Amino acid sequence: MIYSPAIMLEHFCNVGRGITLCYDTFGEESDPPMLLIMGLGTQMVAWHEDFCAELAGRGLFVVRFDNRDIGHSTHLTGAPPTPAQLLSRSRRAARYSLADMAEDAAGLLRELELAPAHVIGASMGGMIAQTLAARRPELVRSLVSIMSTTGKLTSGQPSLRLYPLFLRRPAEGMEAFVARMEKVFTAIGSPGFPRDLDEIRTLAAASYDRDHDPAGPGRQLAAIIAAGNRTSELGGITAPTLVIHGTADRLVAPSGGRATARAIPGARLMRVPGMGHDLPRPLWPTLIDAIVRHARDADEALVQRDPPLRATPIPR
């Protein structure tokens, strides 16, 4: 099934501090809640609706949302960092921080009365999820950090061959945007699995229709740079944590996943052979099984400690 924006039911939530997030949901509200946080410059639709529906079918109430500065959520103002600022990792261009983005997610959980929730983050979304778990532990039942890193400069750095692709100024218009997304996913996608170019084009076109603010992703990237090395903060995470990372990730090197697992007490590292910096459909059964198993185990442990838990554990 290819994503169609016509069947997407969007909702909006004021999470405070001038930020409104666009979100949608899958499943029954009485099931354990799961919040999905997507990565840099990537809208919630990148959590494919079939992926979300499969999680919901396993007994979870799934919420995906657009981060600030992307999709239909609030866009801020201000120029994105220049190439020189990016290469020098200057913090001056940041209009907000990863902590602000984590607080957006906290506000969504609060306003929707979903906390504590299982929190899943991919790439920058993993950084936001990590920050949320570290700073607001009462909101997080369990954490899954996918293809992400700690911000330490010696771990998780992109392949040098990718720099020209991302530093080149993109052409304008939908056709150019879709063509660029094809090039990006050809460069960073999973070499060990077949690539569905039609699905990539459909997702890119839908994303362009929803939002083509070229400065938003730059402001998000500035927030990542300004966060610096978060290794020490991750040492305070108490939520049960699963770290998933592909062995063929060219954008966030596998060392980023290893560093994340080392930094978080008790975290388990799941290496996925042939997986790059994407979520290819052939890998969904593996990823969904791991995510659901991790959430189920965390719920069962939590129920033993706190019987009046908001929702019953995920059925086996």
Disulfide bonds with the S-S distance in Angstrom:
none
